[in-house]
Amino acid sequence: MMVLAGLLALDAVLHGVLVARFGVRENAPFLVFTVIYAGLAIAVFLMVPYALWAVLLLTAFGLIGLTVTFGKVRRDKTLDVVIWGLDLVILIDTAYLLYATG
């Protein structure tokens, strides 16, 4: 659980870096997910009930949204690829934790 909380915190930081680097106007969804991932990191750290389900659903939603809009963005996409990979790792880790504890 602590590894997942750390991954979520890192994801929040990466989203924040992307917003700080490229501006809020075109990257408002990244700003929203910065707050979401920070909240999820705290919820997982505090072992809030159903936090893993929230992580699974919101990360899947974010990953799908990032995949759909990936080609539309006209800037350097290196950080987007790192975030995409980290989201995938978070999904796998969360699914494993839900399977192992369920």
Summary of the structure (lengths in Angstrom):
residues: 102
radius of gyration: 13.4
end to end distance: 14.1
largest distance: 42.5
contacts: 286
relative contact order: 0.17
helix: 83%
strand: 0%
